Amino acid sequence: MSKWIKRILAIVVIAFLLFYVFSQPQQSADAVTRFFDSFKAIGTFFTTLFNSLFGQGS
């Protein structure tokens, strides 16, 4: 893609995010919380997996 198309797409995405944050702040805060909670769940999964594979604490 050319640079100007990427720039236009970036501006549209940023404008949508700003609109979403200002029009529905509680829902956007919940979405951010769920996004970071998913990383926490992935970390917990891998911690449990490695502990069960390598016998940490057994």
ABEGO torsion letter per residue (X at the ends): XBAAAAAAAAAAAAAAAAAAAAABAAAAAAAAAAAAAAAAAAAAAAAAAAAAAAGBGX
